[in-house]
């Protein structure tokens, strides 16, 4: 049985690169916010976009230009689940749902996960996927 990583906290820098006015350090994001940001980055990064790690990311953006069907929604769900499982070891994935909204040409995505190493309730991340050119 693999051991779960135990940690006090998770910390990352803000993607806005804003600085703290008191000490001019970059603003840090912590714990749940840092992991939610990491999951969004994994989902929205295309493989090959991250230097020195060509496999990092998911093909979600490419799938958005396929015909909107339940099969495509299921493929999106599998792609998101696989990429999070491969690239975010700090979480245990509970469930991913992708619901197509045919009227607005978008997918409503819900990702539920448990953070490993800190004592917080299960987290949920909701966002909408739309094709953009």
C-alpha positions, 0 to 999 in steps of 0.5 A: 500500500503506497504511503500518502504524503503528509505536509503542513501546507502547500504554497505557490506564487500568484499567476498575476505576479503582483507584489506585496506592497510592504516587502515587494515579494510576490504574493503567495497563494496557499493550500486549497487555492494553490491546488485548485490553480494547479488543476486548472493549469493542468487542464488548460495546458496543451501537451508540449507547451511546458518546456522540458516536459512535453507530456504535461497537460491535457488535450481538452482544448483540442476536443472542444472543436469536435462535434458536441455529443455525449461521447465527446463529453465522456472523452473530455471527462476521461482526458481531465481525469487522466491528466490530473491523476498523472500530474497532480500527486497532491490530490485524490480524484473523487469524480469528474463530470462534464455536462454538455450545454448544447444551447450555449455550445459549452461543457459544464465541468465539475471536478471533486477531489480530496487534498492529500496531506492536509486536513480539509474537506473534499474540494470542488472546482467548477468551470465552463469549457468553450471553444475559442479561436 
